[in-house]
Structure formats: structure tokens, C-alpha cells
Amino acid sequence: MKVLIATEKPFAATAVKGIKEVIEEAGYEVALLEKYTDKAQLLDAVKDANAIIIRSDKVDAEVLDAAKELKIVVRAGAGYDNVDLDAATAHGVVVMNTPGQNANAVAELVLGLLVFTVRNFYNGKAGSELMGKKLGILAFGNVGRNVARIAKGFGMEVSAYDAYCPAEAIEAAGVHAAASQEELFANCDIVSLHIPATPETKQSINKALVGTMKKGAILINTARKEVINEPELIELMRERTDLKYITDIMPDQDADFKQLEGRYFSTPKKMGAQTAEANTNAGLAAARQIVGYLKEGITKFQVNK
Ligand code: 3PG
């Protein structure tokens, strides 16, 4: 059996070493395709792969067509919007994710970016503090929960809204449960996005919603760029010169956002999950899930059931 690690954005070397150990111990072979620049390289590499470990790498119908021997794809991470699930199912390929494995890394980045923002991007001018500020967390999954835990350490007042998580479960984590997404945006100084990109959420963070935020509010996105209605957010930020947008996923309209000087920041490449720990956690989980599936048929984290 051949397991391909196909990562345009490579894992930390320690994670690759750990993945190799798990796969080789199972008696399988590892192939590595990192930092590829052309889809043709991926199409070639998948030809004889029985399993693939990916990150945000796109696995579409063309890739699945080329991967004639493929049985399983594991997205080492949470969001699997980069995999064509219907095409995978049609090809008889199991798709899994590794939920929670990189959540702390993303959550730490959220608070890091927030300190950077309220201290005026470290430009030397007097900024403000996070203690006492109202933080709204949109979606209370693994990342949202970790953000809440760390934000409470900063002394922030934390609220959350999640359409799929009952208010009692949010309250049980010591977080105020907002009654709606609208209430969350209207009442918080900062809103942190942790929703996946789905047909329901795409473009859902729009002018009407963000426009209700308080004076001087900050919107922070470490989720997906697709959830933002970029033209509407730009229009709003041109009208409301008090608003800031901070993102770990460079928007399509980065050049337009950049004109909103001092109120916009994007990391050059998504780096929320880019730590040795997160890479190792997610990479090893992916490797173990592949071995578990190929040897014992375990499908616990399958997302295309
Ligand atoms: C995820 O969905 O797990 C994160 O967005 C991480 O993505 P990455 O593996 O491309 O850094």
C-alpha cells in the first residue's frame, strides 16, 4: 500500500517523520509531494497512491479520476471544503478529517492577532487592552471553544452563537450563549469567525450583519475567506472608518482591503494551523486513521458517509 503526503503547504519536518513512522510500521510505503506549484504534479503523484494525506490541497473529480488505486483521503485538519465529497463517493473513496487536532494552534493565533490589532499593529502609538472587551465567537466547535478558553484568561467577556450547538452546551463551557448571530454581532466589540464554508455560510458575513457592530469593532476571520461577502465588507468599511478586518485567509480583494489603511491585516499565507504541534497532531491522526481504515475498516471520522 502506498500513502501519499500531498501538501502544497508542507507539514513541519517532525510531523512528516512521525507520519512516516506510523505508516511504515503498518508495513506501508510513504511518498512525499510538498510545495508543488502545478496541479499536474499532483495528478502524477496520485496515480499509484492507495491513500492520500492532504491539508488545504484541492481534491476534485480530476484528481480522483487520476487516482485509480485510491481508497481513502484524509484531510489533516478540520475543514474539508477542499474535497469534492460527491465525486469521492462516486469513486468509492472514503474521505475523513481530523477534527480538533489543530484547534489550539488556530485559537492561539486569534488572540495573537487580536493583541497585535488593539496595539495598533505595534506602530508605537497607545493602543488598548483586551481585558473587559466583549468577544463574540461565531460557531462553538473545537476552535471556538479553545478561543473562549484563552480569551477568558485575558479577562474578556465571552459570548458565542452556534446554529448547531444548544445554548446549554455553550453555557456549560462558562460562555454566554447569544440568542442569534445578529445578537452576537450587535453586542460584541470583537467577533471571531469559526464557521465552515458551506452553501449556507458562504457570503453570509455581509454588510447588514457587520454593519450592526459597535463603534470601533473588530471582525477577525481564521475560518474561510468564502464566508465573507468581500464587496459588501469593503463598501461598509469605506463608510464606517471605525471598523477593522483581520484575517488569516487572504481575501480575493486583498488589494482593495489594503487601501483601508490601518484597519486591515491579512497573513500572507494561512498560518492558523501552521505549528509543529498542530502538524504533528493532525498528521499523526491522519496516518493512524488511514491504517485503521485499511487494516480494520474503521470509519469513525468519515465525512462522506
Ligand atoms: C483546517 O481546516 O484545519 C484549517 O483551516 C487548517 O488548514 P491548513 O492545513 O491548510 O493550514
Residues whose N, C-alpha, C, O or C-beta is under 5 A from the ligand:
A	BS01	3PG	R55 S56 A76 G77 A78 G79 A223 K270 A273
